[in-house]
Amino acid sequence: MLKERIFEEIDRQKERLCEMADTIFDHPECDGEEMMAADLLCGYLVENGFTVERPIAGLKSAFRAMYHSVGNGAEGSGRMAEPPAGPAEPTAGLAEPPAGLAEPPAGLAEPPAGLAEPPGGPAPRIGLLCEYDALAGLGHGCGHHMQGPACLGAAVALKNCCRDQAFTLVVYGTPAEETFGGKINMMEAGYLKDIDVALMMHGGPDTCTDIRCLALSSFDVTFHGKKAHAAIMPEEGRSAFDALLLAFQGVEFLREHVRDDVRMHYTVKTLPGPENVVPSEAVGSFALRSFSRDYLDQVAERFRDIVRGAALMAGVTCEIAEKPALANKVPNLTLNDLLVENARLAGAPGITPPRERTGSTDFGNVMHELPGSCIRVKFVPSGTSSHSKDYVEAGKTEAAHSCVIYGAKAMAGASLDMLTDCKIMESIKQEFAEKRELYR
């Protein structure tokens, strides 16, 4: 049976895959600087016959690796058809690809929106997306070190075992999920438009998929006032910190007048100074969340009014710096069920029903543009929180190594099902089209 051969091919790679996961774990990198992890993953892809493009989308640690099979046991060129119009050059100063990486096809360094169809017509195009960034000050407290090796294990197994199928397989390296959301930059540069579905894996306390996640808008707000001696000439001062406190209070009043799913958070980002000086500057960070991106945009506009009103009341000025907005997920239950069924077939532990609500991720932005799903695989006890020391302590255990293999098998098995049964892909696309408008 072909699926059994694919699972055996993943098992064959286990030692290398787990070595990669451990190496990434031991050298945590974050915020778009994940060069060692990208080098390691790209090197293995090149070694196994994938064409690698890097850097892409102005991100030095992002990459796209591609393999194309024309079917009948033959291999394609490993390259996509040329896109229309000339692309922009990669951002100056980005690191050169490591030795051994194939040069990207002419014209593909920064593809515009709407990549051309792959050679051979509309054969299925499967995308495997991996993250490899850590958390500043904590390390791999979210388990991202396991994602790249799992995706590579699935990709190499599909390539080696499915040469009688016509398909295109694209592995995307997506940096900085924990900070600025690298997938957003990649989509804006025209990437992630060359695949029909996007699959991911993630370590977790249970083996499951997600139904919804929270859209996110986040802001850094700076108030500028006038410094003065707080005891001798307070009337000459205009307190930026007063404005920040008023903004915090305004958010509290807003809580009563938004939907139940809205979450609002804030903190002082920089301390204003000693108590005997009227502070001339105060900076706060704010985060707003909702299960609806459209509704959150309305809340965000009301938040901006609060900030401007706080500045007016305190007699100061304000600057509002908005970070890239994250979208809520468009759930695809067909794809969710496919991944879970293959995880079950592979023997993954701790299978539970889908999570009804989660935090925020830039994968939500991808899932507004094409069908996608992430299989979470158990490697820590149920109830364990991510972004925690518990995740770090479990990062190199046998459970973590097994998580890599189970995740690879779930993604590879689901991909095979889509390649061999066109009705499955049709159902996935139809569900996406129907739900896209419902989950705006």
FENPE-V529051 format. One record per pair of residues at least 24 apart in sequence whose ideal C-beta (glycine too) atoms are under 10 Angstrom apart, sorted by the first residue. I is the first residue (numbers start at 0). GAP is how many residues later the second one is. Records with the same first field share a line. If there is no record, write none. Layout:
# FENPE-V529051
I->GAP / GAP
This chain:
# FENPE-V529051
1->159 / 160 / 162 / 163 / 414 / 417 / 418
2->158 / 339 / 342 / 343 / 406 / 409 / 410 / 413 / 414 / 417
3->157 / 341
4->152 / 155 / 156 / 157 / 411
5->148 / 151 / 152 / 154 / 155 / 156 / 402 / 403 / 406 / 407 / 409 / 410
6->150 / 154 / 335 / 338 / 339 / 340 / 398 / 401 / 402 / 405 / 406
7->149 / 153
8->144 / 145 / 147 / 148 / 149 / 150 / 151 / 152 / 399 / 400 / 403
9->140 / 142 / 143 / 144 / 146 / 147 / 148 / 151 / 336 / 394 / 395 / 396 / 397 / 398 / 399 / 401 / 402 / 403
10->142 / 146 / 394 / 397 / 398
11->141 / 144 / 145 / 148
12->31 / 35 / 136 / 139 / 140 / 141 / 143 / 144 / 147 / 391 / 392 / 395
13->135 / 139 / 387 / 388 / 390 / 391 / 394
14->386
15->28 / 31 / 133 / 136 / 137 / 140
16->27 / 129 / 131 / 132 / 133 / 134 / 135 / 136 / 137 / 139 / 384 / 387 / 388 / 390 / 391
17->128 / 131 / 135 / 378 / 380 / 382 / 383 / 384 / 385 / 386 / 387
18->130 / 382
19->24 / 112 / 125 / 126 / 128 / 129 / 130 / 132 / 133 / 384
20->111 / 119 / 122 / 123 / 124 / 125 / 126 / 127 / 128 / 129 / 182 / 374 / 375 / 379 / 380 / 382 / 383
21->123 / 124 / 127 / 373 / 374 / 378 / 379 / 382
22->122 / 126
23->108 / 109 / 110 / 116 / 120 / 121 / 122 / 123 / 124 / 125 / 371
24->109 / 114 / 115 / 118 / 119 / 120 / 121 / 367 / 370 / 371 / 375
25->113 / 114 / 119 / 369 / 370
26->107 / 112 / 113 / 118
27->104 / 105 / 106 / 107 / 108 / 109 / 110 / 111 / 112 / 113 / 116 / 117 / 364 / 367
28->32 / 103 / 104 / 105 / 107 / 111 / 146 / 147
29->102 / 103 / 104 / 105 / 106 / 107 / 108 / 109 / 110 / 114 / 145 / 146 / 147 / 148 / 149
30->30 / 102 / 103 / 105 / 144 / 145 / 147 / 148 / 149 / 151
31->26 / 27 / 28 / 29 / 30 / 101 / 143 / 144 / 147 / 148 / 150 / 153
32->27 / 28 / 62 / 100 / 142 / 143
33->25 / 26 / 27 / 28 / 97 / 98 / 99 / 100 / 110 / 114 / 139 / 140 / 141 / 142 / 148
34->25 / 26 / 60 / 63 / 140
35->25 / 96
36->24 / 93 / 94 / 95 / 96 / 97 / 107 / 108 / 110 / 111 / 136 / 138
37->24 / 25 / 57 / 59 / 60 / 94 / 110 / 135 / 137
38->24 / 56 / 58 / 59 / 60 / 61 / 62
39->58 / 92 / 108 / 109 / 112
40->24 / 89 / 91 / 106 / 107 / 108 / 110 / 111 / 130 / 132
41->55 / 56 / 58 / 59 / 60 / 106 / 110 / 129 / 131
42->55 / 56 / 57 / 58
43->104 / 105 / 108 / 109 / 111 / 112
44->56 / 57 / 103 / 106 / 107 / 110 / 111 / 114 / 126 / 128
45->51 / 52 / 53 / 54 / 55 / 56
46->53 / 105 / 109
47->104 / 107 / 108 / 109 / 111 / 112
48->26 / 29 / 53 / 107 / 110 / 111
49->28 / 51 / 52 / 102 / 105 / 106 / 109 / 119 / 120 / 121
50->26 / 27 / 28 / 29 / 50 / 51 / 52 / 53 / 54 / 57
51->26 / 45 / 46 / 48 / 49 / 50 / 51 / 52 / 119 / 121
52->26 / 27 / 37 / 44 / 48 / 49 / 50 / 51 / 52 / 55 / 56 / 57 / 58 / 138
53->36 / 40 / 41 / 42 / 43 / 44 / 47 / 48 / 50 / 55 / 119
54->35 / 36 / 39 / 40 / 41 / 42 / 49 / 54 / 55 / 118
55->34 / 38 / 48 / 52 / 53 / 54 / 55 / 116 / 117 / 129 / 130 / 133 / 134 / 135
56->33 / 34 / 52 / 53 / 54 / 117 / 118 / 125 / 126 / 127 / 128 / 129 / 130 / 131 / 132 / 133 / 134 / 135
57->30 / 32 / 33 / 34 / 36 / 52 / 124 / 127 / 128 / 130 / 131
58->31 / 32 / 35 / 114 / 115 / 116 / 117 / 121 / 123 / 126 / 127 / 130 / 132
59->30 / 31 / 33 / 34 / 35 / 36 / 37 / 115
60->33 / 34 / 71 / 72 / 112 / 113 / 114 / 115 / 121
61->32 / 110 / 111 / 112 / 113 / 114 / 120 / 121 / 123 / 124 / 127 / 129
62->34 / 38 / 41 / 67 / 108 / 109 / 110 / 111 / 112
63->40 / 44 / 47 / 63 / 106 / 107 / 108 / 109 / 110 / 122 / 127 / 128 / 130
64->36 / 37 / 63 / 86 / 87 / 90 / 104 / 105 / 106 / 107 / 108
65->36 / 38 / 39 / 42 / 52 / 59 / 89 / 102 / 103 / 104 / 105 / 106 / 128 / 129
66->88 / 89 / 91 / 92 / 100 / 101 / 102 / 103 / 104
67->50 / 51 / 52 / 55 / 57 / 91 / 98 / 99 / 100 / 101 / 102
68->51 / 54 / 89 / 90 / 93 / 94 / 95 / 96 / 97 / 98 / 99 / 100 / 350
69->48 / 49 / 50 / 53 / 93 / 95 / 96 / 97 / 98
70->49 / 52 / 91 / 92 / 93 / 94 / 95 / 96
71->91 / 92 / 93 / 94
72->90 / 91 / 92
73->89 / 90 / 92
74->84 / 88
75->42 / 43 / 44 / 47 / 90 / 91 / 92
76->28 / 42
77->24 / 27 / 81 / 90 / 91
78->25 / 26 / 27 / 29 / 39 / 40
79->24 / 25 / 27 / 28 / 31 / 35 / 36 / 37 / 38 / 39 / 45 / 88 / 90 / 114
80->24 / 27 / 34 / 35 / 36 / 37 / 38 / 39 / 113
81->24 / 25 / 26 / 29 / 33 / 34
82->24 / 25 / 27 / 28 / 29 / 30 / 31 / 32 / 33 / 107 / 110 / 111
83->27 / 28 / 30 / 31 / 32
84->26 / 27 / 29
85->24 / 26
86->24 / 25 / 102 / 103
87->24 / 101 / 102
107->82 / 83 / 86
108->80
109->79 / 80 / 81
110->78 / 79 / 80 / 82 / 83
111->77 / 78 / 81
112->74 / 75 / 76 / 77 / 78 / 80
113->76 / 79 / 80
114->75 / 76 / 77 / 78 / 79 / 80
115->78
116->51 / 77
117->48 / 49 / 50 / 52 / 76 / 77
118->47 / 49
119->46 / 47 / 48
120->45
121->44 / 74
122->42 / 43 / 44 / 45 / 73 / 296
123->41 / 42 / 43 / 44 / 45 / 71 / 72 / 73 / 291 / 294 / 295 / 296 / 298 / 300 / 301
124->42 / 43 / 44 / 45 / 69 / 70 / 71 / 72 / 245 / 293 / 300
125->28 / 29 / 32 / 41 / 42 / 43 / 44 / 45 / 69 / 70 / 71 / 72 / 73 / 285 / 286 / 288 / 289 / 290 / 292 / 293 / 299
126->24 / 41 / 42 / 43 / 44 / 45 / 64 / 65 / 67 / 68 / 69 / 70 / 71 / 72 / 73 / 239 / 243 / 245 / 288
127->24 / 25 / 26 / 27 / 30 / 41 / 42 / 43 / 44 / 67 / 69 / 70 / 71 / 72 / 73 / 280 / 283 / 284 / 287
128->41 / 42 / 43 / 44 / 45 / 48 / 54 / 57 / 63 / 66 / 69 / 70 / 71 / 72 / 234 / 237 / 243 / 245 / 282
129->25 / 41 / 42 / 43 / 44 / 45 / 47 / 69 / 70 / 71
130->41 / 42 / 43 / 44 / 45 / 46 / 47 / 51 / 52 / 69 / 70 / 71 / 230 / 231 / 232
131->41 / 42 / 43 / 44 / 45
132->41 / 42 / 43 / 44 / 45 / 46 / 49
133->44 / 258 / 261
134->43 / 44 / 251 / 252 / 253 / 256 / 257
135->42 / 43
137->40 / 249 / 250 / 251 / 253 / 254
138->250 / 252 / 253 / 256
139->63 / 251 / 252 / 254 / 255 / 256 / 260
140->37 / 244 / 245 / 246 / 247 / 248 / 249 / 250 / 251 / 252 / 254
141->35 / 36 / 60 / 61 / 62 / 244 / 245 / 246 / 249 / 250 / 253
142->58 / 59 / 60 / 61 / 233 / 234 / 236 / 237 / 243 / 244 / 248 / 249 / 251 / 252 / 257 / 260 / 261
143->31 / 33 / 34 / 58 / 59 / 247 / 251
144->58 / 250 / 251 / 255 / 259
145->55 / 56 / 57 / 231 / 233 / 249 / 254 / 255 / 257 / 258 / 259 / 261 / 262
146->26 / 27 / 30 / 53 / 54 / 55 / 56 / 227 / 256 / 257 / 260
147->25 / 26 / 53 / 256
148->52 / 252 / 255 / 256 / 258 / 259
149->50 / 51 / 52 / 53 / 225 / 227 / 253 / 254 / 255 / 256 / 257 / 258 / 259 / 260 / 261 / 262
150->48 / 49 / 50 / 253 / 256 / 257 / 260 / 261
151->252 / 256
152->251 / 252 / 254 / 255 / 256 / 258 / 259
153->45 / 47 / 253 / 254 / 255 / 256 / 257 / 258 / 259 / 260 / 261 / 262
154->253 / 256 / 257 / 260
155->252 / 256
156->251 / 252 / 254 / 255 / 256 / 258 / 259
157->253 / 254 / 255 / 257 / 258 / 261
160->251 / 255
161->250 / 253 / 254 / 257 / 258
163->255 / 256
164->250 / 251 / 254 / 255
165->253
166->29 / 248 / 249 / 251 / 252 / 253
167->26 / 27 / 28
168->26 / 246 / 250
169->24 / 25 / 28
171->26 / 28 / 194
173->24 / 26 / 188 / 189 / 192
175->186
176->149 / 184 / 185 / 186
177->183 / 184 / 209
178->144 / 145 / 183
179->143 / 144 / 182
180->35 / 142 / 143 / 144 / 145 / 179 / 180 / 181 / 182 / 183 / 184
181->142 / 180
182->141 / 143 / 178 / 179 / 180 / 181 / 182 / 183
183->139 / 140 / 141 / 142 / 143 / 178 / 181 / 182
184->139 / 177
185->176 / 179 / 180
186->175 / 178 / 179 / 181 / 182 / 183
187->136 / 177
191->173 / 174 / 177 / 178 / 180
192->176 / 177
194->171 / 175 / 176 / 177
195->174 / 175 / 222 / 229 / 232 / 233 / 236
196->135 / 138 / 141 / 173 / 174 / 175 / 176 / 217 / 218 / 221 / 228 / 231 / 232 / 235
197->137 / 165 / 168 / 169 / 171 / 172 / 173 / 174 / 175 / 176
198->136 / 139 / 140 / 172 / 173 / 174 / 175 / 176 / 208 / 211 / 212 / 213 / 215 / 216 / 219
199->139 / 161 / 163 / 166 / 172 / 173 / 174 / 175 / 176 / 207 / 211
200->138 / 142 / 172 / 173 / 174 / 175 / 176 / 202 / 203 / 205 / 206 / 207 / 208 / 209 / 210
201->159 / 161 / 172 / 173 / 174 / 175 / 177 / 184 / 201 / 205
202->173 / 174 / 175 / 176 / 177 / 183 / 188 / 191 / 192 / 196 / 197 / 200 / 201 / 203 / 204
203->146 / 148 / 151 / 170 / 171 / 172 / 173 / 174 / 175 / 176 / 178 / 180 / 182 / 187 / 199
204->145 / 147 / 171 / 173 / 174 / 175 / 176 / 177 / 178 / 179 / 180 / 181 / 185 / 186
205->143 / 144 / 145 / 146 / 147 / 149 / 170 / 171 / 172 / 174 / 175 / 176 / 177 / 178
206->132 / 133 / 136 / 137 / 139 / 141 / 142 / 143 / 144 / 145 / 168 / 169 / 170 / 171 / 172 / 196 / 199 / 200 / 203
207->128 / 131 / 132 / 135 / 140 / 142 / 143 / 144 / 145 / 146 / 147 / 166 / 167 / 168 / 169 / 170
208->122 / 123 / 124 / 126 / 127 / 128 / 129 / 130 / 131 / 134 / 143 / 144 / 145 / 146 / 164 / 165 / 166 / 167 / 201
209->119 / 121 / 126 / 144 / 145 / 146 / 147 / 148 / 149 / 151 / 153 / 154 / 157 / 163 / 164 / 165 / 166
210->80 / 118 / 120 / 121 / 122 / 125 / 142 / 143 / 144 / 145 / 146 / 147
211->49 / 79 / 80 / 116 / 117 / 118 / 119 / 142 / 143 / 144 / 145 / 146 / 152 / 227
212->76 / 78 / 113 / 114 / 115 / 116 / 118 / 142 / 144 / 145 / 146 / 147 / 148 / 150 / 151 / 154 / 161
213->47 / 48 / 49 / 73 / 74 / 75 / 76 / 77 / 78 / 79 / 82 / 112 / 113 / 114 / 115 / 143 / 144 / 145 / 146 / 147 / 150
214->46 / 73 / 74 / 75 / 76 / 77 / 78 / 79 / 80 / 81 / 82 / 85 / 110 / 111 / 112 / 113 / 114 / 145 / 149 / 150 / 153 / 224 / 225
215->47 / 71 / 72 / 73 / 74 / 77 / 80 / 107 / 108 / 109 / 110 / 111 / 112 / 143 / 144 / 145 / 146 / 148
216->69 / 70 / 71 / 72 / 73 / 76 / 79 / 80 / 82 / 83 / 86 / 105 / 106 / 107 / 108 / 109 / 143
217->47 / 67 / 68 / 69 / 70 / 71 / 82 / 103 / 104 / 105 / 106 / 107 / 108 / 142
218->47 / 65 / 66 / 67 / 68 / 69 / 81 / 84 / 85 / 88 / 101 / 102 / 103 / 104
219->49 / 50 / 63 / 64 / 65 / 66 / 99 / 100 / 101 / 102 / 103
220->26 / 45 / 48 / 61 / 62 / 63 / 64 / 65 / 82 / 83 / 85 / 86 / 89 / 90 / 97 / 98 / 99 / 100 / 101
221->47 / 48 / 59 / 60 / 61 / 62 / 95 / 96 / 97 / 98 / 99
222->24 / 49 / 56 / 57 / 58 / 59 / 60 / 61 / 84 / 87 / 88 / 91 / 93 / 94 / 95 / 96
223->56 / 57 / 58 / 87 / 92 / 93 / 94 / 95
224->47 / 53 / 54 / 55 / 56 / 57 / 86 / 89 / 90 / 91 / 92 / 93
225->52 / 53 / 54 / 89 / 90
226->46 / 50 / 51 / 52 / 53 / 54
227->49 / 50 / 51 / 52
228->47 / 48 / 49
229->44 / 45 / 46 / 47 / 48 / 49
230->44 / 45 / 46
231->44
232->45
233->42 / 44
234->43
235->42
236->40 / 41 / 42 / 43 / 78
237->40 / 41 / 42 / 73 / 76 / 77 / 78 / 79
238->33 / 38 / 39 / 40 / 41 / 43 / 75 / 76 / 77
239->32 / 33 / 38 / 39 / 40 / 41 / 42 / 43 / 71 / 74 / 76 / 77 / 78
240->27 / 30 / 31 / 32 / 37 / 38 / 39 / 40 / 41 / 42 / 43 / 73 / 75
241->30 / 36 / 37 / 40 / 68 / 69 / 71 / 72 / 73 / 74
242->36 / 39 / 41 / 64 / 66 / 67 / 68 / 69 / 70 / 71 / 72 / 73 / 74 / 75
243->24 / 25 / 28 / 35 / 37 / 38 / 39 / 40 / 63 / 66 / 67 / 70 / 72 / 74
244->37 / 39 / 65 / 69
245->60 / 61 / 63 / 64 / 65 / 66 / 67 / 68 / 70
246->35 / 37 / 39 / 56 / 59 / 60 / 61 / 62 / 63 / 64 / 66 / 67 / 71
247->36 / 38 / 58 / 62
248->57 / 61
249->52 / 53 / 55 / 56 / 57 / 59 / 60 / 63
250->33 / 35 / 37 / 51 / 52 / 55 / 56 / 59
252->53
253->34 / 45 / 48 / 49 / 51 / 52
256->42 / 45
257->30 / 32 / 37 / 38 / 40 / 41 / 44
258->31 / 32 / 33 / 36 / 37 / 39 / 40
259->30 / 31
260->28 / 29 / 30 / 31 / 34 / 35 / 67 / 96
261->26 / 27 / 28 / 29 / 30 / 33 / 34 / 37
262->24 / 25 / 26 / 27 / 28 / 33 / 96 / 97
263->24 / 25 / 26 / 35 / 39
264->24
265->37
278->37
279->36
280->35
281->32 / 34 / 36
282->36 / 38
284->36 / 38
285->34 / 36
286->36 / 73
287->37
288->37 / 39 / 70 / 71
289->38
290->37 / 38 / 66 / 148
291->35 / 36 / 146 / 147 / 148
292->32 / 33 / 34 / 35 / 71 / 72 / 75 / 146 / 147
293->33 / 34 / 145 / 146
294->33 / 145
295->29 / 30 / 31 / 32
296->28 / 143
299->25
323->38 / 41
324->35 / 37 / 39 / 40
325->33 / 34 / 35 / 36 / 37 / 38 / 39
326->33 / 34 / 35 / 36 / 37 / 38 / 39 / 40 / 41 / 42 / 112 / 113
327->30 / 32 / 33 / 36 / 37 / 39 / 40 / 111 / 112
328->29 / 31 / 32 / 34 / 35 / 36 / 37 / 38 / 39 / 43 / 44 / 45 / 106 / 110
329->34 / 36 / 37 / 38 / 39 / 40 / 41 / 42 / 101 / 102 / 104 / 105 / 106 / 107 / 108 / 109 / 110
330->25 / 36 / 40 / 41 / 42 / 100 / 101 / 104 / 107 / 108
331->35 / 38 / 39 / 40 / 41 / 95 / 96 / 97 / 99 / 100 / 103 / 104
332->40 / 94 / 95 / 98 / 102
333->37 / 39 / 90 / 91 / 92 / 93 / 94 / 95 / 96 / 97 / 98
334->32 / 36 / 37 / 38 / 39 / 40 / 79 / 83 / 89 / 90 / 92 / 93 / 96 / 97
335->37 / 38 / 39 / 78
336->36 / 77
337->35 / 37 / 72 / 75 / 76 / 77 / 79 / 80 / 86 / 89 / 90
338->34 / 35 / 36 / 37 / 38 / 68 / 71 / 72 / 74 / 75 / 76 / 78
339->33 / 35 / 36 / 70 / 74
340->69 / 72 / 73 / 76
341->33 / 64 / 67 / 68 / 69 / 70 / 71 / 72 / 73 / 74 / 75
342->32 / 33 / 34 / 35 / 63 / 64 / 66 / 67 / 68 / 70 / 71
343->62 / 66 / 69
344->64 / 65 / 68
345->31 / 56 / 59 / 60 / 61 / 62 / 63 / 64 / 66 / 67
346->55 / 58 / 59 / 62
347->27 / 28 / 29 / 30 / 54 / 55 / 57 / 58 / 59 / 61 / 62
348->28 / 29 / 30 / 50 / 53 / 54 / 57
349->26 / 27 / 28 / 29 / 30 / 31 / 32
350->26 / 27
351->24 / 26 / 30
357->28
358->27 / 28
363->75
366->65 / 68 / 69 / 72
367->64 / 68 / 71 / 72
368->63 / 67
369->58 / 59 / 62 / 66
370->54 / 56 / 57 / 58 / 59 / 60 / 61 / 62 / 64 / 65
371->56 / 60
372->38 / 41 / 55
373->33 / 37
374->31 / 32 / 34 / 35 / 36 / 39
375->27 / 31 / 34
376->25 / 26 / 27 / 28 / 29 / 30 / 31 / 32 / 33
377->24 / 25 / 28
378->24 / 25 / 27 / 28
